[in-house]
């Protein structure tokens, strides 16, 4: 199965307006640089590009591919093209490559294309390194990447840290620009709701862009997108700290989905090639994955068992009775789905090794206890024990952040104690991490009483007796906890946010509801 997801069934025409346009832009850049060339791509960006353009297509244009690293580029090409995000640390790598070539007497032409736009600070570093004059500089305007038929990504992994810790809001302009580009294809989005400082700022930038570079609505009687809802990550830090219990969620939890695929030992997938890794694509092109991705994992196991039993019965019938041509054809159709079945049975079996561990089940119980805010002391002792056992730091920090966020911080005595224990157990090299978490408000001293209980009750975030087999509420995703951000989206779509303004005021940051078009009316609270 191709790693590039099939976008034919997308609710919007993402194929031609997102992927194909990005392909054309990249091919044009490369075609304009005549002759054989070496394309050096920053590794994370390379993963994003794999969802847009096949490597084989690039090679057709006589291109050698390399990943950017501190090591010099090994190539016989006289033209080196760097495709990189606007990150200042990468400029040092590129400068060292050029200096290395000069020291060896190599004569090359250098090109840098920044994604999605060039940044003055990056060019200043190139000037300081005395290589700027040797570069031809341009932009590759890749603002959104289609991860699947209904998911677009801005690919801004560091945006939260940049905004919350570094005070750098440059990524917000990129988000607004990406949305504005979508509007140029699908029409001005008439309803905009935003919650949180960053989201309100994005809404403001977007409205200014529409004033300065108006999107013409004359060709579209009705915009294809009716409502845009922007929510700061800061508004709901509880949800990402909890363990997802859907099939796709658990795959990501334990195996890490990256650019629409997971990388596993080949033995997990039943391929006996010792030490070899293989990539398993996970997107809607896989019909079985599309069917089971959002189901609770317990239900997925039952579905796979039923499908395997059904196929076994069909095979028995085929070998013991005379079949019509039509029946043979139906059976062959079912056989075509066998590779998908095998893939997901292997994956589910591998996941079961993690989900059946007592430590995982205990962690789930503790997450629910913290979310329900039912026993502060039990939660504190559990975290203390995790640190003493030196469980993986990322697991400890997730539970700790969940505990801190739902309590609006920890009393100074407990905060200082846990911080000290973390540094003693895991090393003082993690001091910067703890400082950043405090700066972002994720692990901090308690300065005011928590309003989590009020928010939890008002938005019905904890749902008792959730039916995971026949869910009628989003709470099935976490077996009882309904994500706060999803509740905000549900209210925004059903009745708008005005009826729940008092609850919105209890959450971080301002909120805004805007009617957009020829006349903009805006209210900010």
DOMISE-172579 format. One record per residue (C-alpha): y, x, z; residue in three letters. Coordinates in Angstrom, 3 decimals. Layout:
! DOMISE-172579
<koldo <Y, X, Z>, ALA>
...
***
This chain:
! DOMISE-172579
<koldo <0.000, 0.000, 0.000>, UNK>
<koldo <3.446, 1.296, -0.905>, UNK>
<koldo <5.606, 2.451, 1.973>, UNK>
<koldo <8.695, 0.913, 0.347>, UNK>
<koldo <8.768, -2.731, 1.539>, UNK>
<koldo <8.668, -5.537, -1.005>, UNK>
<koldo <11.999, -7.406, -0.914>, UNK>
<koldo <11.095, -10.168, -3.392>, UNK>
<koldo <10.865, -12.800, -0.640>, UNK>
<koldo <14.078, -11.791, 1.115>, UNK>
<koldo <16.402, -14.708, 2.018>, UNK>
<koldo <19.163, -12.682, 0.307>, UNK>
<koldo <18.975, -10.640, -2.884>, UNK>
<koldo <18.597, -7.339, -1.028>, UNK>
<koldo <16.543, -5.753, -3.787>, UNK>
<koldo <19.253, -5.513, -6.427>, UNK>
<koldo <22.309, -5.516, -4.174>, UNK>
<koldo <21.101, -3.059, -1.537>, UNK>
<koldo <18.143, -0.951, -2.610>, UNK>
<koldo <18.714, -0.729, -6.359>, UNK>
<koldo <22.438, -0.007, -5.965>, UNK>
<koldo <21.635, 2.795, -3.493>, UNK>
<koldo <19.072, 4.193, -5.942>, UNK>
<koldo <21.618, 4.157, -8.789>, UNK>
<koldo <24.259, 5.870, -6.634>, UNK>
<koldo <21.882, 8.686, -5.659>, UNK>
<koldo <20.520, 9.188, -9.187>, UNK>
<koldo <24.082, 9.371, -10.553>, UNK>
<koldo <25.000, 12.088, -8.035>, UNK>
<koldo <21.955, 14.147, -9.027>, UNK>
<koldo <22.334, 13.565, -12.788>, UNK>
<koldo <25.971, 14.705, -12.682>, UNK>
<koldo <24.811, 18.092, -11.357>, UNK>
<koldo <23.208, 19.506, -14.498>, UNK>
<koldo <20.118, 21.690, -14.501>, UNK>
<koldo <17.395, 22.390, -11.963>, UNK>
<koldo <18.474, 21.822, -8.377>, UNK>
<koldo <17.193, 21.897, -4.807>, UNK>
<koldo <17.970, 18.783, -2.738>, UNK>
<koldo <18.159, 19.593, 0.989>, UNK>
<koldo <17.985, 16.441, 3.135>, UNK>
<koldo <18.492, 16.052, 6.875>, UNK>
<koldo <15.016, 14.954, 8.143>, UNK>
<koldo <16.032, 11.630, 9.737>, UNK>
<koldo <18.024, 10.702, 6.631>, UNK>
<koldo <14.979, 11.637, 4.557>, UNK>
<koldo <13.002, 8.957, 6.379>, UNK>
<koldo <15.666, 6.362, 5.570>, UNK>
<koldo <15.704, 7.396, 1.902>, UNK>
<koldo <11.926, 6.944, 1.707>, UNK>
<koldo <12.571, 3.194, 2.083>, UNK>
<koldo <14.898, 3.212, -0.913>, UNK>
<koldo <13.570, 5.644, -3.515>, UNK>
<koldo <10.154, 7.126, -4.293>, UNK>
<koldo <9.871, 10.917, -4.046>, UNK>
<koldo <8.149, 10.921, -7.440>, UNK>
<koldo <11.291, 9.453, -9.021>, UNK>
<koldo <13.412, 12.325, -7.689>, UNK>
<koldo <10.958, 14.897, -9.030>, UNK>
<koldo <11.315, 13.368, -12.494>, UNK>
<koldo <14.881, 14.723, -12.527>, UNK>
<koldo <13.658, 18.289, -11.913>, UNK>
<koldo <14.506, 18.258, -8.217>, UNK>
<koldo <12.925, 20.377, -5.506>, UNK>
<koldo <12.969, 18.698, -2.089>, UNK>
<koldo <13.555, 20.478, 1.234>, UNK>
<koldo <14.334, 19.347, 4.772>, UNK>
<koldo <17.421, 20.788, 6.443>, UNK>
<koldo <16.757, 23.156, 9.348>, UNK>
<koldo <18.210, 26.339, 10.820>, UNK>
<koldo <15.926, 28.358, 8.511>, UNK>
<koldo <17.354, 29.526, 5.145>, UNK>
<koldo <16.466, 27.414, 2.097>, UNK>
<koldo <13.609, 28.990, 0.145>, UNK>
<koldo <14.121, 28.138, -3.539>, UNK>
<koldo <14.617, 29.742, -6.939>, UNK>
<koldo <17.177, 27.079, -7.898>, UNK>
<koldo <20.758, 28.240, -8.403>, UNK>
<koldo <22.144, 24.830, -7.382>, UNK>
<koldo <21.663, 23.604, -3.811>, UNK>
<koldo <22.624, 20.018, -2.950>, UNK>
<koldo <22.897, 19.052, 0.729>, UNK>
<koldo <22.555, 15.342, 1.583>, UNK>
<koldo <23.534, 14.982, 5.242>, UNK>
<koldo <25.047, 12.544, 7.755>, UNK>
<koldo <28.538, 13.423, 8.998>, UNK>
<koldo <27.294, 15.390, 12.023>, UNK>
<koldo <29.172, 18.506, 13.079>, UNK>
<koldo <26.137, 20.465, 14.319>, UNK>
<koldo <24.599, 20.328, 10.823>, UNK>
<koldo <27.591, 22.210, 9.381>, UNK>
<koldo <26.506, 25.327, 11.295>, UNK>
<koldo <23.087, 25.211, 9.589>, UNK>
<koldo <24.634, 24.862, 6.131>, UNK>
<koldo <27.154, 27.669, 6.801>, UNK>
<koldo <24.395, 30.036, 7.965>, UNK>
<koldo <22.423, 29.272, 4.778>, UNK>
<koldo <25.414, 30.242, 2.623>, UNK>
<koldo <26.076, 33.423, 4.605>, UNK>
<koldo <22.393, 34.355, 4.327>, UNK>
<koldo <22.502, 33.900, 0.531>, UNK>
<koldo <25.670, 36.004, 0.239>, UNK>
<koldo <24.127, 38.803, 2.340>, UNK>
<koldo <21.173, 38.880, -0.098>, UNK>
<koldo <23.443, 38.886, -3.147>, UNK>
<koldo <22.245, 35.445, -4.295>, UNK>
<koldo <24.681, 33.524, -6.478>, UNK>
<koldo <24.406, 29.796, -6.037>, UNK>
<koldo <26.448, 26.635, -6.453>, UNK>
<koldo <26.641, 24.501, -3.325>, UNK>
<koldo <27.198, 20.744, -3.068>, UNK>
<koldo <27.512, 18.649, 0.078>, UNK>
<koldo <27.281, 14.859, -0.065>, UNK>
<koldo <28.097, 13.220, 3.247>, UNK>
<koldo <26.347, 9.947, 4.178>, UNK>
<koldo <27.971, 7.461, 4.229>, UNK>
<koldo <31.408, 9.174, 4.164>, UNK>
<koldo <32.982, 12.589, 4.636>, UNK>
<koldo <34.565, 13.506, 7.946>, UNK>
<koldo <37.522, 15.836, 8.481>, UNK>
<koldo <35.963, 17.447, 11.568>, UNK>
<koldo <32.904, 18.499, 9.549>, UNK>
<koldo <35.063, 20.032, 6.829>, UNK>
<koldo <37.105, 21.906, 9.474>, UNK>
<koldo <33.910, 23.611, 10.674>, UNK>
<koldo <33.119, 24.649, 7.084>, UNK>
<koldo <36.636, 26.102, 6.822>, UNK>
<koldo <36.238, 27.973, 10.128>, UNK>
<koldo <32.932, 29.387, 8.830>, UNK>
<koldo <34.756, 30.480, 5.643>, UNK>
<koldo <32.434, 28.581, 3.289>, UNK>
<koldo <34.466, 25.432, 2.508>, UNK>
<koldo <35.918, 26.949, -0.696>, UNK>
<koldo <32.381, 27.507, -2.004>, UNK>
<koldo <31.437, 23.828, -1.641>, UNK>
<koldo <31.775, 20.858, -3.953>, UNK>
<koldo <32.098, 17.930, -1.531>, UNK>
<koldo <31.395, 14.237, -2.131>, UNK>
<koldo <30.078, 11.065, -0.491>, UNK>
<koldo <26.893, 9.017, -0.812>, UNK>
<koldo <27.907, 5.552, 0.467>, UNK>
<koldo <24.583, 4.510, 2.035>, UNK>
<koldo <25.741, 2.061, 4.728>, UNK>
<koldo <22.655, -0.139, 5.120>, UNK>
<koldo <18.917, 0.433, 4.645>, UNK>
<koldo <16.524, -2.520, 4.107>, UNK>
<koldo <13.662, -1.944, 6.561>, UNK>
<koldo <11.963, -5.179, 5.522>, UNK>
<koldo <12.665, -8.427, 3.691>, UNK>
<koldo <14.676, -9.785, 6.638>, UNK>
<koldo <15.873, -6.635, 8.431>, UNK>
<koldo <18.792, -4.374, 7.499>, UNK>
<koldo <19.545, -1.224, 9.485>, UNK>
<koldo <22.820, 0.681, 9.775>, UNK>
<koldo <20.777, 3.783, 10.748>, UNK>
<koldo <23.263, 4.707, 13.484>, UNK>
<koldo <20.853, 5.971, 16.139>, UNK>
<koldo <23.565, 7.677, 18.191>, UNK>
<koldo <26.167, 4.879, 18.072>, UNK>
<koldo <25.542, 3.659, 21.638>, UNK>
<koldo <25.835, 7.140, 23.150>, UNK>
<koldo <28.878, 7.967, 21.016>, UNK>
<koldo <30.706, 4.808, 22.156>, UNK>
<koldo <29.596, 4.659, 25.804>, UNK>
<koldo <29.404, 8.349, 26.731>, UNK>
<koldo <31.500, 10.306, 24.230>, UNK>
<koldo <34.224, 7.700, 23.664>, UNK>
<koldo <33.799, 8.112, 19.891>, UNK>
<koldo <34.090, 4.742, 18.118>, UNK>
<koldo <33.792, 6.068, 14.547>, UNK>
<koldo <30.456, 4.280, 14.063>, UNK>
<koldo <32.182, 0.910, 14.553>, UNK>
<koldo <34.221, 1.457, 11.381>, UNK>
<koldo <30.972, 2.197, 9.520>, UNK>
<koldo <29.412, -1.038, 10.810>, UNK>
<koldo <32.458, -3.066, 9.719>, UNK>
<koldo <32.429, -1.326, 6.316>, UNK>
<koldo <28.730, -2.118, 5.847>, UNK>
<koldo <29.312, -5.809, 6.624>, UNK>
<koldo <32.348, -5.872, 4.315>, UNK>
<koldo <30.173, -4.450, 1.510>, UNK>
<koldo <27.620, -7.214, 2.122>, UNK>
<koldo <30.428, -9.771, 1.940>, UNK>
<koldo <31.479, -8.417, -1.446>, UNK>
<koldo <28.016, -9.475, -2.679>, UNK>
<koldo <27.332, -12.619, -0.660>, UNK>
<koldo <30.819, -14.006, 0.055>, UNK>
<koldo <33.105, -14.003, 3.100>, UNK>
<koldo <31.099, -15.045, 6.169>, UNK>
<koldo <33.017, -18.102, 7.485>, UNK>
<koldo <31.864, -18.043, 11.130>, UNK>
<koldo <32.047, -14.880, 13.232>, UNK>
<koldo <31.118, -14.658, 16.907>, UNK>
<koldo <31.310, -11.389, 18.839>, UNK>
<koldo <30.513, -10.465, 22.449>, UNK>
<koldo <31.417, -7.112, 24.015>, UNK>
<koldo <34.191, -4.549, 23.527>, UNK>
<koldo <32.604, -2.823, 20.539>, UNK>
<koldo <31.638, -6.064, 18.791>, UNK>
<koldo <35.129, -7.538, 19.170>, UNK>
<koldo <36.546, -4.305, 17.747>, UNK>
<koldo <34.144, -4.493, 14.761>, UNK>
<koldo <35.252, -8.104, 14.190>, UNK>
<koldo <38.899, -6.995, 14.261>, UNK>
<koldo <38.280, -4.103, 11.801>, UNK>
<koldo <36.349, -6.470, 9.520>, UNK>
<koldo <39.221, -8.965, 9.443>, UNK>
<koldo <41.683, -6.145, 8.673>, UNK>
<koldo <39.460, -4.934, 5.828>, UNK>
<koldo <39.412, -8.449, 4.406>, UNK>
<koldo <43.232, -8.516, 4.536>, UNK>
<koldo <43.609, -5.071, 2.938>, UNK>
<koldo <40.713, -5.309, 0.440>, UNK>
<koldo <40.083, -9.060, 0.009>, UNK>
<koldo <36.623, -10.197, -1.037>, UNK>
<koldo <37.041, -12.752, -3.807>, UNK>
<koldo <35.289, -16.031, -3.051>, UNK>
<koldo <36.137, -17.592, -6.430>, UNK>
<koldo <32.698, -16.842, -7.888>, UNK>
<koldo <30.906, -18.372, -4.911>, UNK>
<koldo <31.516, -21.973, -3.939>, UNK>
<koldo <29.461, -21.536, -0.761>, UNK>
<koldo <28.955, -18.146, 0.953>, UNK>
<koldo <25.288, -17.173, 1.213>, UNK>
<koldo <25.683, -16.140, 4.871>, UNK>
<koldo <27.067, -18.836, 7.166>, UNK>
<koldo <27.370, -17.074, 10.518>, UNK>
<koldo <27.671, -13.488, 11.740>, UNK>
<koldo <26.842, -12.820, 15.406>, UNK>
<koldo <27.747, -9.420, 16.875>, UNK>
<koldo <26.515, -8.486, 20.362>, UNK>
<koldo <27.072, -5.180, 22.153>, UNK>
<koldo <23.935, -3.403, 23.328>, UNK>
<koldo <25.743, -3.101, 26.694>, UNK>
<koldo <25.674, -6.903, 27.065>, UNK>
<koldo <21.871, -6.883, 27.254>, UNK>
<koldo <20.390, -3.631, 28.527>, UNK>
<koldo <17.581, -5.512, 30.284>, UNK>
<koldo <15.584, -6.370, 27.156>, UNK>
<koldo <15.070, -2.842, 25.704>, UNK>
<koldo <13.887, -1.624, 29.124>, UNK>
<koldo <11.062, -4.209, 29.236>, UNK>
<koldo <7.691, -3.758, 27.510>, UNK>
<koldo <7.246, -5.937, 24.409>, UNK>
<koldo <3.900, -7.706, 24.211>, UNK>
<koldo <3.792, -8.738, 20.572>, UNK>
<koldo <1.523, -6.813, 18.213>, UNK>
<koldo <4.404, -5.051, 16.438>, UNK>
<koldo <6.174, -4.489, 19.749>, UNK>
<koldo <3.151, -2.755, 21.287>, UNK>
<koldo <2.603, -0.629, 18.183>, UNK>
<koldo <6.184, 0.573, 18.573>, UNK>
<koldo <5.821, 0.945, 22.355>, UNK>
<koldo <2.834, 3.277, 22.165>, UNK>
<koldo <2.810, 4.709, 18.627>, UNK>
<koldo <6.528, 4.587, 17.631>, UNK>
<koldo <7.323, 2.830, 14.372>, UNK>
<koldo <9.566, 5.090, 12.312>, UNK>
<koldo <11.055, 3.975, 8.978>, UNK>
<koldo <8.562, 1.144, 8.696>, UNK>
<koldo <5.401, 3.151, 9.396>, UNK>
<koldo <3.432, 4.849, 12.175>, UNK>
<koldo <1.881, 8.307, 12.009>, UNK>
<koldo <-1.586, 8.577, 13.541>, UNK>
<koldo <-4.591, 10.853, 13.702>, UNK>
<koldo <-6.739, 9.885, 10.726>, UNK>
<koldo <-9.707, 9.337, 13.084>, UNK>
<koldo <-7.928, 6.290, 14.577>, UNK>
<koldo <-8.084, 4.643, 11.145>, UNK>
<koldo <-11.759, 5.519, 10.697>, UNK>
<koldo <-11.120, 8.498, 8.376>, UNK>
<koldo <-13.010, 11.584, 9.544>, UNK>
<koldo <-10.634, 14.425, 8.652>, UNK>
<koldo <-10.227, 16.518, 11.775>, UNK>
<koldo <-6.666, 17.180, 12.834>, UNK>
<koldo <-5.175, 15.364, 9.855>, UNK>
<koldo <-2.367, 12.852, 10.353>, UNK>
<koldo <-1.877, 9.789, 8.191>, UNK>
<koldo <1.011, 7.349, 7.772>, UNK>
<koldo <0.272, 3.643, 8.096>, UNK>
<koldo <2.985, 1.430, 6.538>, UNK>
<koldo <3.910, -1.693, 8.533>, UNK>
<koldo <6.012, -4.225, 6.652>, UNK>
<koldo <5.834, -7.668, 5.070>, UNK>
<koldo <4.127, -6.304, 1.948>, UNK>
<koldo <1.010, -6.338, 4.144>, UNK>
<koldo <0.227, -10.093, 4.274>, UNK>
<koldo <-1.969, -9.853, 7.358>, UNK>
<koldo <0.668, -7.841, 9.241>, UNK>
<koldo <3.275, -10.421, 8.255>, UNK>
<koldo <1.040, -13.114, 9.774>, UNK>
<koldo <0.275, -11.361, 13.076>, UNK>
<koldo <3.231, -9.011, 13.741>, UNK>
<koldo <5.106, -11.441, 16.022>, UNK>
<koldo <2.078, -12.866, 17.845>, UNK>
<koldo <1.278, -11.957, 21.440>, UNK>
<koldo <-1.273, -9.126, 21.390>, UNK>
<koldo <-3.941, -11.209, 23.154>, UNK>
<koldo <-3.680, -13.794, 20.353>, UNK>
<koldo <-3.828, -11.082, 17.653>, UNK>
<koldo <-7.214, -9.898, 18.941>, UNK>
<koldo <-8.516, -13.487, 18.713>, UNK>
<koldo <-7.120, -13.937, 15.167>, UNK>
<koldo <-8.703, -10.699, 13.934>, UNK>
<koldo <-12.026, -11.660, 15.528>, UNK>
<koldo <-11.956, -15.079, 13.829>, UNK>
<koldo <-11.137, -13.567, 10.427>, UNK>
<koldo <-13.898, -10.971, 10.751>, UNK>
<koldo <-16.426, -13.668, 11.778>, UNK>
<koldo <-15.372, -15.877, 8.867>, UNK>
<koldo <-15.787, -13.023, 6.388>, UNK>
<koldo <-19.210, -12.199, 7.820>, UNK>
<koldo <-20.319, -15.836, 7.422>, UNK>
<koldo <-19.047, -15.897, 3.833>, UNK>
<koldo <-21.014, -12.723, 3.077>, UNK>
<koldo <-24.174, -14.230, 4.566>, UNK>
<koldo <-23.753, -17.328, 2.415>, UNK>
<koldo <-23.224, -15.173, -0.676>, UNK>
<koldo <-26.484, -13.308, -0.134>, UNK>
<koldo <-28.650, -16.318, 0.830>, UNK>
<koldo <-27.480, -19.112, -1.499>, UNK>
<koldo <-26.592, -19.555, -5.151>, UNK>
<koldo <-22.826, -19.588, -5.643>, UNK>
<koldo <-20.704, -21.067, -8.437>, UNK>
<koldo <-18.320, -18.830, -10.402>, UNK>
<koldo <-15.396, -20.476, -8.582>, UNK>
<koldo <-16.950, -19.696, -5.185>, UNK>
<koldo <-17.599, -16.104, -6.273>, UNK>
<koldo <-13.954, -15.774, -7.285>, UNK>
<koldo <-12.777, -17.069, -3.878>, UNK>
<koldo <-15.054, -14.586, -2.106>, UNK>
<koldo <-13.737, -11.648, -4.158>, UNK>
<koldo <-10.188, -12.744, -3.240>, UNK>
<koldo <-11.131, -12.545, 0.422>, UNK>
<koldo <-12.645, -9.096, -0.133>, UNK>
<koldo <-9.252, -7.897, -1.410>, UNK>
<koldo <-7.881, -8.412, 2.109>, UNK>
<koldo <-10.631, -6.258, 3.653>, UNK>
<koldo <-8.544, -3.000, 3.702>, UNK>
<koldo <-5.757, -4.816, 5.602>, UNK>
<koldo <-8.329, -6.294, 8.028>, UNK>
<koldo <-9.880, -2.880, 8.646>, UNK>
<koldo <-6.461, -1.289, 9.160>, UNK>
<koldo <-5.376, -3.773, 11.820>, UNK>
<koldo <-8.739, -3.934, 13.591>, UNK>
<koldo <-8.563, -0.129, 13.958>, UNK>
<koldo <-4.964, -0.307, 15.185>, UNK>
<koldo <-5.717, -3.132, 17.649>, UNK>
<koldo <-8.730, -1.247, 19.000>, UNK>
<koldo <-6.546, 1.850, 19.512>, UNK>
<koldo <-3.817, -0.183, 21.251>, UNK>
<koldo <-6.380, -1.738, 23.605>, UNK>
<koldo <-6.981, 1.699, 25.119>, UNK>
<koldo <-3.353, 1.646, 26.341>, UNK>
<koldo <-2.980, -2.046, 27.239>, UNK>
<koldo <-6.136, -2.081, 29.387>, UNK>
<koldo <-4.964, 0.768, 31.633>, UNK>
<koldo <-4.225, -0.307, 35.230>, UNK>
<koldo <-0.969, 1.713, 35.140>, UNK>
<koldo <0.319, -0.342, 32.175>, UNK>
<koldo <-0.585, -3.639, 33.817>, UNK>
<koldo <1.079, -2.514, 37.062>, UNK>
<koldo <4.220, -1.578, 35.115>, UNK>
<koldo <4.327, -5.053, 33.532>, UNK>
<koldo <4.066, -6.664, 36.976>, UNK>
<koldo <6.908, -4.482, 38.245>, UNK>
<koldo <9.124, -5.317, 35.253>, UNK>
<koldo <8.655, -9.031, 36.012>, UNK>
<koldo <9.375, -8.469, 39.699>, UNK>
<koldo <12.629, -6.652, 38.841>, UNK>
<koldo <13.712, -9.282, 36.286>, UNK>
<koldo <13.040, -12.064, 38.785>, UNK>
<koldo <15.033, -10.093, 41.406>, UNK>
<koldo <12.493, -11.168, 44.004>, UNK>
<koldo <11.900, -8.029, 46.084>, UNK>
<koldo <14.319, -5.095, 46.150>, UNK>
<koldo <12.270, -2.971, 48.587>, UNK>
<koldo <8.991, -3.267, 46.652>, UNK>
<koldo <10.755, -2.244, 43.429>, UNK>
<koldo <12.493, 0.717, 45.079>, UNK>
<koldo <9.207, 1.984, 46.549>, UNK>
<koldo <7.441, 1.625, 43.179>, UNK>
<koldo <10.084, 3.801, 41.461>, UNK>
<koldo <9.926, 6.313, 44.302>, UNK>
<koldo <6.137, 6.520, 43.865>, UNK>
<koldo <6.461, 6.975, 40.069>, UNK>
<koldo <8.736, 9.982, 40.654>, UNK>
<koldo <6.384, 11.486, 43.245>, UNK>
<koldo <3.435, 11.118, 40.838>, UNK>
<koldo <5.580, 12.739, 38.116>, UNK>
<koldo <4.853, 9.997, 35.622>, UNK>
<koldo <6.465, 10.537, 32.175>, UNK>
<koldo <10.220, 10.764, 32.691>, UNK>
<koldo <10.999, 8.221, 29.969>, UNK>
<koldo <8.826, 5.623, 31.768>, UNK>
<koldo <10.538, 6.317, 35.078>, UNK>
<koldo <14.032, 6.088, 33.573>, UNK>
<koldo <13.288, 2.781, 31.844>, UNK>
<koldo <12.182, 1.131, 35.086>, UNK>
<koldo <15.067, 2.776, 36.965>, UNK>
<koldo <17.654, 1.516, 34.446>, UNK>
<koldo <16.150, -1.988, 34.569>, UNK>
<koldo <16.404, -1.896, 38.373>, UNK>
<koldo <19.981, -0.578, 38.323>, UNK>
<koldo <21.262, -2.994, 35.639>, UNK>
<koldo <19.848, -6.120, 37.312>, UNK>
<koldo <21.335, -5.027, 40.654>, UNK>
<koldo <24.706, -3.959, 39.193>, UNK>
<koldo <23.927, -0.447, 40.406>, UNK>
<koldo <22.214, 0.866, 43.544>, UNK>
<koldo <23.683, 1.365, 47.035>, UNK>
<koldo <25.087, 4.905, 47.322>, UNK>
<koldo <22.355, 6.013, 49.728>, UNK>
<koldo <19.549, 4.909, 47.361>, UNK>
<koldo <21.357, 6.184, 44.266>, UNK>
<koldo <21.840, 9.667, 45.730>, UNK>
<koldo <18.258, 9.763, 47.018>, UNK>
<koldo <16.606, 8.803, 43.689>, UNK>
<koldo <18.891, 11.104, 41.715>, UNK>
<koldo <17.972, 14.022, 43.988>, UNK>
<koldo <14.241, 13.203, 43.785>, UNK>
<koldo <14.382, 13.044, 39.970>, UNK>
<koldo <16.020, 16.478, 39.731>, UNK>
<koldo <13.555, 18.020, 42.184>, UNK>
<koldo <10.521, 16.527, 40.414>, UNK>
<koldo <11.514, 16.958, 36.772>, UNK>
<koldo <13.942, 19.872, 36.879>, UNK>
<koldo <17.698, 20.381, 37.049>, UNK>
<koldo <17.865, 20.632, 33.243>, UNK>
<koldo <17.901, 16.793, 33.333>, UNK>
<koldo <21.201, 16.677, 35.217>, UNK>
<koldo <23.133, 16.084, 31.962>, UNK>
<koldo <20.869, 13.113, 31.161>, UNK>
<koldo <21.511, 11.540, 34.571>, UNK>
<koldo <25.257, 12.165, 34.225>, UNK>
<koldo <25.240, 10.449, 30.824>, UNK>
<koldo <23.280, 7.487, 32.203>, UNK>
<koldo <25.857, 7.127, 34.979>, UNK>
<koldo <28.739, 7.400, 32.521>, UNK>
<koldo <27.153, 4.676, 30.377>, UNK>
<koldo <26.749, 2.463, 33.457>, UNK>
<koldo <22.959, 2.401, 33.209>, UNK>
<koldo <22.116, 4.233, 36.454>, UNK>
<koldo <25.075, 4.067, 38.797>, UNK>
<koldo <26.319, 3.407, 42.314>, UNK>
<koldo <26.764, -0.245, 43.225>, UNK>
<koldo <30.436, -1.222, 43.325>, UNK>
<koldo <30.178, -5.012, 43.286>, UNK>
<koldo <27.653, -7.755, 43.886>, UNK>
<koldo <25.220, -8.395, 41.036>, UNK>
<koldo <25.553, -11.643, 39.061>, UNK>
<koldo <22.109, -11.276, 37.491>, UNK>
<koldo <20.604, -14.225, 39.415>, UNK>
<koldo <23.376, -16.541, 38.201>, UNK>
<koldo <22.984, -15.400, 34.568>, UNK>
<koldo <19.190, -15.584, 34.792>, UNK>
<koldo <19.237, -19.195, 35.999>, UNK>
<koldo <22.037, -20.391, 33.700>, UNK>
<koldo <20.379, -19.005, 30.551>, UNK>
<koldo <16.801, -19.753, 31.694>, UNK>
<koldo <15.746, -16.156, 31.186>, UNK>
<koldo <12.520, -16.555, 33.171>, UNK>
<koldo <10.142, -19.206, 31.855>, UNK>
<koldo <7.112, -20.150, 33.958>, UNK>
<koldo <3.714, -20.915, 32.403>, UNK>
<koldo <4.471, -19.474, 28.969>, UNK>
<koldo <1.821, -20.419, 26.403>, UNK>
<koldo <1.276, -17.224, 24.408>, UNK>
<koldo <-1.157, -18.922, 21.989>, UNK>
<koldo <1.193, -21.786, 21.043>, UNK>
<koldo <4.649, -20.544, 21.993>, UNK>
<koldo <7.586, -22.929, 22.008>, UNK>
<koldo <10.012, -20.457, 23.583>, UNK>
<koldo <10.977, -16.861, 22.787>, UNK>
<koldo <9.869, -15.910, 26.326>, UNK>
<koldo <6.307, -15.449, 24.976>, UNK>
<koldo <7.423, -12.052, 23.577>, UNK>
<koldo <7.574, -10.650, 27.133>, UNK>
<koldo <5.079, -13.118, 28.659>, UNK>
<koldo <7.718, -14.996, 30.623>, UNK>
<koldo <11.078, -13.242, 30.101>, UNK>
<koldo <13.394, -14.595, 27.391>, UNK>
<koldo <15.658, -11.830, 26.027>, UNK>
<koldo <19.251, -12.392, 27.102>, UNK>
<koldo <20.621, -11.468, 23.664>, UNK>
<koldo <18.305, -14.009, 21.981>, UNK>
<koldo <19.532, -16.732, 24.362>, UNK>
<koldo <23.114, -15.881, 23.319>, UNK>
<koldo <22.150, -16.169, 19.642>, UNK>
<koldo <20.390, -19.504, 20.262>, UNK>
<koldo <23.516, -20.936, 21.946>, UNK>
<koldo <25.789, -19.532, 19.235>, UNK>
<koldo <23.760, -21.216, 16.482>, UNK>
<koldo <23.132, -24.544, 18.224>, UNK>
<koldo <26.450, -25.399, 19.842>, UNK>
<koldo <28.738, -22.336, 19.730>, UNK>
<koldo <29.782, -20.377, 22.794>, UNK>
<koldo <32.596, -22.604, 24.060>, UNK>
<koldo <30.320, -24.741, 26.294>, UNK>
<koldo <29.060, -21.571, 28.052>, UNK>
<koldo <32.280, -19.590, 28.431>, UNK>
<koldo <31.920, -19.279, 32.212>, UNK>
<koldo <28.548, -17.545, 31.771>, UNK>
<koldo <29.895, -15.292, 29.008>, UNK>
<koldo <32.608, -14.118, 31.408>, UNK>
<koldo <29.887, -12.815, 33.745>, UNK>
<koldo <28.577, -10.504, 30.999>, UNK>
<koldo <30.269, -7.213, 30.001>, UNK>
<koldo <33.266, -7.286, 27.660>, UNK>
<koldo <35.403, -9.943, 25.945>, UNK>
<koldo <34.139, -12.445, 23.392>, UNK>
<koldo <35.626, -13.957, 20.277>, UNK>
<koldo <34.912, -16.853, 17.926>, UNK>
<koldo <36.571, -16.706, 14.520>, UNK>
<koldo <36.793, -19.073, 11.572>, UNK>
<koldo <37.292, -16.881, 8.522>, UNK>
<koldo <38.418, -17.531, 4.980>, UNK>
<koldo <41.862, -18.251, 3.612>, UNK>
<koldo <43.151, -19.196, 7.079>, UNK>
<koldo <41.844, -17.220, 10.051>, UNK>
<koldo <41.927, -18.765, 13.498>, UNK>
<koldo <40.844, -16.503, 16.307>, UNK>
<koldo <40.357, -16.912, 20.025>, UNK>
<koldo <39.622, -13.955, 22.292>, UNK>
<koldo <38.712, -14.268, 25.944>, UNK>
***
